[in-house]
Amino acid sequence: MNTKNEQYNPPQIQACCSASDCCPPAGSGRRSFIKTAGLSAAALLTSHAEIMAGPFDPKVANDFDKVIPADKRLSKQWIEGLYARGEALTATGESLNNIGMPITGLGTGQIYLSGDGRLWNWNLTAKKGKKHNPKGPSYADPDQAKPSDWQGFAIRVGDKIRTLDSTGFQKVRFTNRYPMALVDFTDDNCPVDVRLEAYTPFIPLNRDESSYPVIVMRYTLTNTDATSQEISIAGWIENRLNGPKAPKINVFQESDKIGTVKCVGKDTNSQSLAVGLLGPDRPDFVNLTKRQPGVADIFADASVENGQREKAEPEQRSFASLGRTITLQPGKSETVTFTVSFRIPNVRYGTAFGNNKKSTTPGRYHYATLWSTASESAGQFADRETSLYENSKKWTDTWYDSTLPYWFLERAFIPIDCMQTQVAQRVYPPEGTQDIYNLEEGVRCGNLILHPTWGRSVKR
């Protein structure tokens, strides 16, 4: 996770895997990195203590020259805090912007879930940015979630449309249960509460079922009013991956378990994005000709046929959306499940330090050889949704049903969530016929015991 420690209750360390600079080599930047990490660790482990250790006097020679001194001057209160059960990490208010939970399948690319339930920090091509270096800039100055109008979800209650984020609701609370997350939305002026359960299938010891290029957004709507409520909920996404010269084609496809709107380019092997709506019933809203970002026209009635395609010119912005309307009696709840899926065939994966072309190698994502479009992977997930959800939730519930402190359980996942970011890829190398696992510098410190198939391959 990508966090700024001082804003959380209980405080949390910046996770190892929010970027690729997890384990920098010795050098001029190592001391400042370790000092920063030490301060973060102090914030993490002092739920009940203001000061972890010290004081250390910068005016006294060599007082902090030894990064790990023999006498650490740890307080009794701090040590006792290590053993307290504590509570799961939660965030509200401005702290929500500092949450970045990896939520893609293993080795398929990087997308984060923000604290207020948005998807951000998309990096599906393993592109290296300015912070991709061994000096630790992602830890000293972590990124924050930024608003985006090109993809999102919203509800309509009466004539009021609310985006499902901190802009649309007064009170938003994030609860960490990685590899799943809970986001609760409430508002004094809205008769409907919403709980988002977000995840991608994550089943230890089962590599393939943990490697879907699919994100699942389960919204549970609860009517808190004394009267029945008609509620509409919809999601949208922009056709934006195939460059400035490619046409933008949006396609509606449906099966007996899911309906999807797919955004593709001119050929069948182009990059694609899709939003899906699970369930046997046809979506109540489908819009393939949406031209405005945000919530505009996502609840417009549109009659479309299965397989219908709508084309926009390269210079136009083009979006697709779909949604459903339900009626809830007082006190009743219902869950509506969306998927966000993607397919990026080609990738330049990192094989050396640095962010230039010489530090990468062209390859092909393994998952892109299994599904020809983003809607196909969502369709396969839909066929197995009950099993994948139940097994992912069973693992999550079992892991956190422990007498161990929450801080320990949460930190133990640091090496694993690296495999859901830009620094881990399952790819076919140039002209290769055997897929490989490419783990960049940040993941080599990782513990792959939960997915031993990856571990054995890396060792070989």
DRENLUM-96541 format. One record per residue (C-alpha): x, y, z; residue in three letters. Coordinates in steps of 0.02 Angstrom, whole numbers. Layout:
<site <X Y Z> "ALA">
...
// end
This chain:
<site <0 0 0> "MET">
<site <49 179 -32> "ASN">
<site <23 279 127> "THR">
<site <76 434 220> "LYS">
<site <95 373 396> "ASN">
<site <54 521 505> "GLU">
<site <-128 530 449> "GLN">
<site <-187 355 493> "TYR">
<site <-266 276 645> "ASN">
<site <-178 162 683> "PRO">
<site <-25 230 589> "PRO">
<site <48 123 452> "GLN">
<site <215 102 367> "ILE">
<site <230 136 181> "GLN">
<site <214 -36 105> "ALA">
<site <361 -110 12> "CYS">
<site <270 -125 -149> "CYS">
<site <185 36 -197> "SER">
<site <325 60 -321> "ALA">
<site <479 -28 -386> "SER">
<site <607 49 -270> "ASP">
<site <574 -66 -124> "CYS">
<site <748 -132 -90> "CYS">
<site <877 -6 -149> "PRO">
<site <1058 -58 -161> "PRO">
<site <1191 17 -50> "ALA">
<site <1239 190 -104> "GLY">
<site <1222 373 -68> "SER">
<site <1033 360 -50> "GLY">
<site <1030 212 67> "ARG">
<site <1057 306 230> "ARG">
<site <918 431 198> "SER">
<site <803 290 142> "PHE">
<site <835 190 301> "ILE">
<site <810 343 410> "LYS">
<site <644 376 324> "THR">
<site <593 193 339> "ALA">
<site <642 196 523> "GLY">
<site <531 345 555> "LEU">
<site <389 260 462> "SER">
<site <411 103 566> "ALA">
<site <402 209 721> "ALA">
<site <237 282 664> "ALA">
<site <170 110 623> "LEU">
<site <206 29 788> "LEU">
<site <157 166 910> "THR">
<site <-31 153 916> "SER">
<site <-24 186 1104> "HIS">
<site <141 281 1120> "ALA">
<site <194 451 1060> "GLU">
<site <380 408 1057> "ILE">
<site <456 243 1003> "MET">
<site <636 270 1062> "ALA">
<site <768 397 1102> "GLY">
<site <786 540 1115> "PRO">
<site <932 552 994> "PHE">
<site <1026 716 999> "ASP">
<site <1088 776 828> "PRO">
<site <1214 888 917> "LYS">
<site <1299 739 998> "VAL">
<site <1432 663 887> "ALA">
<site <1388 494 814> "ASN">
<site <1222 490 906> "ASP">
<site <1134 426 750> "PHE">
<site <1281 372 644> "ASP">
<site <1242 193 683> "LYS">
<site <1076 165 597> "VAL">
<site <1042 14 709> "ILE">
<site <1129 55 874> "PRO">
<site <1158 -79 1006> "ALA">
<site <1057 23 1130> "ASP">
<site <898 66 1037> "LYS">
<site <822 151 1189> "ARG">
<site <653 74 1155> "LEU">
<site <520 126 1278> "SER">
<site <427 -5 1380> "LYS">
<site <262 65 1320> "GLN">
<site <313 45 1139> "TRP">
<site <371 -135 1164> "ILE">
<site <206 -179 1249> "GLU">
<site <114 -101 1102> "GLY">
<site <194 -228 986> "LEU">
<site <92 -367 1065> "TYR">
<site <-77 -279 1069> "ALA">
<site <-207 -348 949> "ARG">
<site <-256 -174 892> "GLY">
<site <-375 -142 748> "GLU">
<site <-372 -150 559> "ALA">
<site <-305 3 468> "LEU">
<site <-443 127 433> "THR">
<site <-443 298 351> "ALA">
<site <-565 442 335> "THR">
<site <-561 622 276> "GLY">
<site <-404 683 189> "GLU">
<site <-314 523 236> "SER">
<site <-414 433 102> "LEU">
<site <-304 513 -31> "ASN">
<site <-152 425 39> "ASN">
<site <-219 249 13> "ILE">
<site <-159 147 -135> "GLY">
<site <-205 -38 -125> "MET">
<site <-147 -147 -272> "PRO">
<site <-300 -232 -342> "ILE">
<site <-251 -319 -505> "THR">
<site <-213 -502 -538> "GLY">
<site <-36 -565 -509> "LEU">
<site <82 -508 -646> "GLY">
<site <-52 -422 -750> "THR">
<site <-12 -239 -719> "GLY">
<site <-48 -107 -589> "GLN">
<site <-206 -20 -532> "ILE">
<site <-233 47 -356> "TYR">
<site <-393 63 -257> "LEU">
<site <-401 232 -171> "SER">
<site <-466 257 4> "GLY">
<site <-632 324 -62> "ASP">
<site <-661 180 -183> "GLY">
<site <-591 250 -346> "ARG">
<site <-470 160 -461> "LEU">
<site <-309 257 -487> "TRP">
<site <-123 243 -528> "ASN">
<site <-156 141 -683> "TRP">
<site <3 67 -755> "ASN">
<site <-39 -82 -864> "LEU">
<site <116 -70 -973> "THR">
<site <250 -74 -836> "ALA">
<site <304 101 -885> "LYS">
<site <441 170 -774> "LYS">
<site <415 344 -706> "GLY">
<site <527 475 -628> "LYS">
<site <513 394 -457> "LYS">
<site <569 226 -526> "HIS">
<site <744 229 -450> "ASN">
<site <833 151 -300> "PRO">
<site <840 309 -194> "LYS">
<site <667 290 -119> "GLY">
<site <569 441 -184> "PRO">
<site <405 346 -179> "SER">
<site <429 323 8> "TYR">
<site <491 497 50> "ALA">
<site <355 577 -57> "ASP">
<site <218 450 -95> "PRO">
<site <90 486 -229> "ASP">
<site <-87 536 -185> "GLN">
<site <-247 481 -268> "ALA">
<site <-309 612 -390> "LYS">
<site <-487 640 -453> "PRO">
<site <-525 568 -624> "SER">
<site <-675 586 -736> "ASP">
<site <-633 452 -864> "TRP">
<site <-688 303 -758> "GLN">
<site <-800 285 -608> "GLY">
<site <-965 232 -529> "PHE">
<site <-1116 328 -467> "ALA">
<site <-1291 304 -395> "ILE">
<site <-1452 399 -424> "ARG">
<site <-1582 413 -286> "VAL">
<site <-1732 516 -339> "GLY">
<site <-1663 656 -448> "ASP">
<site <-1495 664 -357> "LYS">
<site <-1340 582 -435> "ILE">
<site <-1193 546 -321> "ARG">
<site <-1024 482 -373> "THR">
<site <-965 336 -267> "LEU">
<site <-817 426 -190> "ASP">
<site <-782 564 -63> "SER">
<site <-853 695 -182> "THR">
<site <-1023 613 -186> "GLY">
<site <-1038 567 -2> "PHE">
<site <-1006 664 158> "GLN">
<site <-935 517 255> "LYS">
<site <-820 387 179> "VAL">
<site <-723 258 279> "ARG">
<site <-592 139 211> "PHE">
<site <-553 -23 304> "THR">
<site <-403 -127 253> "ASN">
<site <-430 -313 229> "ARG">
<site <-300 -338 93> "TYR">
<site <-316 -427 -27> "PRO">
<site <-492 -361 -9> "MET">
<site <-550 -190 49> "ALA">
<site <-708 -115 121> "LEU">
<site <-765 63 84> "VAL">
<site <-920 130 171> "ASP">
<site <-1018 279 102> "PHE">
<site <-1145 372 207> "THR">
<site <-1224 543 194> "ASP">
<site <-1351 629 307> "ASP">
<site <-1443 690 153> "ASN">
<site <-1451 520 66> "CYS">
<site <-1575 384 117> "PRO">
<site <-1459 248 50> "VAL">
<site <-1297 184 126> "ASP">
<site <-1171 98 14> "VAL">
<site <-1034 -26 57> "ARG">
<site <-904 -69 -74> "LEU">
<site <-812 -234 -62> "GLU">
<site <-670 -223 -188> "ALA">
<site <-550 -361 -238> "TYR">
<site <-473 -464 -374> "THR">
<site <-476 -653 -355> "PRO">
<site <-337 -700 -233> "PHE">
<site <-320 -883 -187> "ILE">
<site <-153 -936 -111> "PRO">
<site <-71 -1090 -190> "LEU">
<site <-174 -1060 -347> "ASN">
<site <-76 -949 -466> "ARG">
<site <-196 -951 -613> "ASP">
<site <-351 -909 -514> "GLU">
<site <-256 -765 -435> "SER">
<site <-203 -693 -603> "SER">
<site <-362 -625 -681> "TYR">
<site <-350 -455 -767> "PRO">
<site <-514 -416 -681> "VAL">
<site <-561 -302 -535> "ILE">
<site <-723 -337 -443> "VAL">
<site <-827 -197 -366> "MET">
<site <-968 -267 -257> "ARG">
<site <-1085 -127 -203> "TYR">
<site <-1210 -168 -66> "THR">
<site <-1350 -39 -59> "LEU">
<site <-1453 -20 100> "THR">
<site <-1613 81 117> "ASN">
<site <-1602 174 283> "THR">
<site <-1764 269 255> "ASP">
<site <-1941 231 313> "ALA">
<site <-2004 227 134> "THR">
<site <-1959 122 -16> "SER">
<site <-1822 189 -129> "GLN">
<site <-1789 170 -315> "GLU">
<site <-1601 168 -339> "ILE">
<site <-1500 166 -500> "SER">
<site <-1315 124 -505> "ILE">
<site <-1199 131 -655> "ALA">
<site <-1017 128 -706> "GLY">
<site <-926 207 -852> "TRP">
<site <-756 198 -937> "ILE">
<site <-666 292 -1075> "GLU">
<site <-601 218 -1237> "ASN">
<site <-424 287 -1222> "ARG">
<site <-289 155 -1244> "LEU">
<site <-257 143 -1430> "ASN">
<site <-172 306 -1471> "GLY">
<site <-225 471 -1550> "PRO">
<site <-247 403 -1727> "LYS">
<site <-347 245 -1693> "ALA">
<site <-537 241 -1705> "PRO">
<site <-633 210 -1546> "LYS">
<site <-758 68 -1551> "ILE">
<site <-875 28 -1406> "ASN">
<site <-964 -140 -1405> "VAL">
<site <-1103 -212 -1297> "PHE">
<site <-1095 -398 -1262> "GLN">
<site <-1203 -504 -1149> "GLU">
<site <-1214 -683 -1088> "SER">
<site <-1325 -767 -961> "ASP">
<site <-1211 -709 -818> "LYS">
<site <-1140 -540 -868> "ILE">
<site <-1164 -392 -983> "GLY">
<site <-1012 -289 -1033> "THR">
<site <-970 -130 -1127> "VAL">
<site <-802 -151 -1212> "LYS">
<site <-688 -13 -1276> "CYS">
<site <-571 -67 -1417> "VAL">
<site <-475 2 -1567> "GLY">
<site <-480 -42 -1750> "LYS">
<site <-420 -224 -1742> "ASP">
<site <-459 -376 -1636> "THR">
<site <-288 -376 -1555> "ASN">
<site <-297 -197 -1495> "SER">
<site <-289 -144 -1315> "GLN">
<site <-458 -149 -1230> "SER">
<site <-549 -98 -1072> "LEU">
<site <-719 -155 -1013> "ALA">
<site <-847 -127 -876> "VAL">
<site <-961 -273 -836> "GLY">
<site <-1121 -295 -737> "LEU">
<site <-1149 -467 -662> "LEU">
<site <-1316 -555 -655> "GLY">
<site <-1438 -647 -767> "PRO">
<site <-1542 -492 -802> "ASP">
<site <-1500 -373 -943> "ARG">
<site <-1431 -204 -888> "PRO">
<site <-1564 -69 -878> "ASP">
<site <-1445 63 -947> "PHE">
<site <-1319 43 -1088> "VAL">
<site <-1238 190 -1175> "ASN">
<site <-1109 161 -1312> "LEU">
<site <-1111 340 -1378> "THR">
<site <-1072 436 -1219> "LYS">
<site <-959 583 -1262> "ARG">
<site <-946 678 -1098> "GLN">
<site <-838 626 -950> "PRO">
<site <-908 595 -777> "GLY">
<site <-1089 551 -739> "VAL">
<site <-1163 634 -894> "ALA">
<site <-1285 517 -984> "ASP">
<site <-1244 361 -883> "ILE">
<site <-1428 341 -836> "PHE">
<site <-1496 380 -1009> "ALA">
<site <-1614 247 -1076> "ASP">
<site <-1537 166 -1229> "ALA">
<site <-1597 15 -1324> "SER">
<site <-1449 -87 -1388> "VAL">
<site <-1430 -261 -1459> "GLU">
<site <-1305 -393 -1409> "ASN">
<site <-1149 -364 -1513> "GLY">
<site <-1196 -186 -1562> "GLN">
<site <-1046 -76 -1603> "ARG">
<site <-1031 113 -1602> "GLU">
<site <-882 204 -1676> "LYS">
<site <-807 373 -1633> "ALA">
<site <-673 467 -1727> "GLU">
<site <-496 473 -1654> "PRO">
<site <-509 656 -1605> "GLU">
<site <-671 628 -1506> "GLN">
<site <-679 574 -1325> "ARG">
<site <-781 415 -1314> "SER">
<site <-854 327 -1163> "PHE">
<site <-963 176 -1129> "ALA">
<site <-1074 145 -978> "SER">
<site <-1202 25 -908> "LEU">
<site <-1306 7 -752> "GLY">
<site <-1459 -59 -662> "ARG">
<site <-1609 2 -563> "THR">
<site <-1672 -84 -406> "ILE">
<site <-1809 -47 -280> "THR">
<site <-1774 -70 -95> "LEU">
<site <-1900 -78 44> "GLN">
<site <-1857 5 212> "PRO">
<site <-1710 -81 297> "GLY">
<site <-1675 -196 150> "LYS">
<site <-1509 -220 58> "SER">
<site <-1455 -284 -112> "GLU">
<site <-1284 -311 -191> "THR">
<site <-1244 -256 -368> "VAL">
<site <-1078 -319 -437> "THR">
<site <-974 -236 -572> "PHE">
<site <-810 -287 -652> "THR">
<site <-673 -179 -727> "VAL">
<site <-562 -279 -844> "SER">
<site <-421 -244 -965> "PHE">
<site <-311 -322 -1099> "ARG">
<site <-142 -249 -1146> "ILE">
<site <-53 -372 -1263> "PRO">
<site <120 -293 -1268> "ASN">
<site <232 -236 -1127> "VAL">
<site <409 -174 -1102> "ARG">
<site <460 -256 -940> "TYR">
<site <602 -195 -831> "GLY">
<site <765 -293 -833> "THR">
<site <881 -162 -756> "ALA">
<site <882 -10 -645> "PHE">
<site <831 154 -723> "GLY">
<site <684 219 -823> "ASN">
<site <756 224 -998> "ASN">
<site <726 109 -1145> "LYS">
<site <888 14 -1115> "LYS">
<site <823 -44 -946> "SER">
<site <672 -132 -1023> "THR">
<site <639 -278 -1140> "THR">
<site <487 -298 -1256> "PRO">
<site <373 -443 -1218> "GLY">
<site <195 -504 -1217> "ARG">
<site <84 -523 -1066> "TYR">
<site <39 -704 -1031> "HIS">
<site <-142 -664 -987> "TYR">
<site <-165 -579 -1156> "ALA">
<site <-138 -748 -1240> "THR">
<site <-282 -822 -1140> "LEU">
<site <-416 -692 -1181> "TRP">
<site <-429 -593 -1342> "SER">
<site <-525 -447 -1264> "THR">
<site <-558 -372 -1093> "ALA">
<site <-738 -433 -1099> "SER">
<site <-684 -614 -1121> "GLU">
<site <-587 -618 -957> "SER">
<site <-735 -538 -869> "ALA">
<site <-848 -670 -944> "GLY">
<site <-741 -812 -879> "GLN">
<site <-737 -731 -708> "PHE">
<site <-927 -718 -711> "ALA">
<site <-941 -905 -747> "ASP">
<site <-840 -941 -589> "ARG">
<site <-887 -790 -486> "GLU">
<site <-965 -883 -339> "THR">
<site <-814 -996 -313> "SER">
<site <-686 -859 -340> "LEU">
<site <-771 -739 -221> "TYR">
<site <-802 -868 -85> "GLU">
<site <-624 -935 -89> "ASN">
<site <-548 -760 -90> "SER">
<site <-657 -708 56> "LYS">
<site <-622 -869 150> "LYS">
<site <-436 -836 140> "TRP">
<site <-457 -655 194> "THR">
<site <-570 -698 341> "ASP">
<site <-454 -837 397> "THR">
<site <-299 -729 389> "TRP">
<site <-371 -588 495> "TYR">
<site <-459 -706 618> "ASP">
<site <-300 -714 721> "SER">
<site <-231 -670 891> "THR">
<site <-82 -587 807> "LEU">
<site <-77 -397 802> "PRO">
<site <-160 -317 652> "TYR">
<site <-2 -219 611> "TRP">
<site <93 -383 591> "PHE">
<site <-42 -465 485> "LEU">
<site <-51 -313 371> "GLU">
<site <136 -293 351> "ARG">
<site <158 -478 311> "ALA">
<site <73 -446 144> "PHE">
<site <200 -316 87> "ILE">
<site <302 -439 -20> "PRO">
<site <144 -513 -95> "ILE">
<site <60 -352 -150> "ASP">
<site <218 -311 -250> "CYS">
<site <162 -447 -370> "MET">
<site <7 -344 -408> "GLN">
<site <103 -191 -464> "THR">
<site <205 -131 -612> "GLN">
<site <361 -220 -548> "VAL">
<site <299 -399 -578> "ALA">
<site <250 -472 -745> "GLN">
<site <211 -644 -814> "ARG">
<site <268 -626 -994> "VAL">
<site <329 -709 -1151> "TYR">
<site <500 -636 -1195> "PRO">
<site <541 -585 -1375> "PRO">
<site <522 -736 -1489> "GLU">
<site <500 -845 -1335> "GLY">
<site <380 -991 -1323> "THR">
<site <393 -1015 -1134> "GLN">
<site <319 -886 -1017> "ASP">
<site <430 -816 -880> "ILE">
<site <406 -721 -719> "TYR">
<site <493 -555 -719> "ASN">
<site <514 -480 -546> "LEU">
<site <602 -313 -543> "GLU">
<site <720 -255 -407> "GLU">
<site <582 -212 -284> "GLY">
<site <510 -388 -279> "VAL">
<site <670 -486 -258> "ARG">
<site <655 -463 -72> "CYS">
<site <481 -539 -79> "GLY">
<site <415 -696 2> "ASN">
<site <329 -800 -132> "LEU">
<site <273 -939 -16> "ILE">
<site <87 -905 -46> "LEU">
<site <114 -935 -232> "HIS">
<site <253 -1065 -243> "PRO">
<site <235 -1085 -431> "THR">
<site <307 -911 -450> "TRP">
<site <439 -947 -319> "GLY">
<site <503 -1105 -404> "ARG">
<site <512 -1018 -572> "SER">
<site <609 -871 -500> "VAL">
<site <733 -988 -414> "LYS">
<site <762 -1081 -578> "ARG">
// end
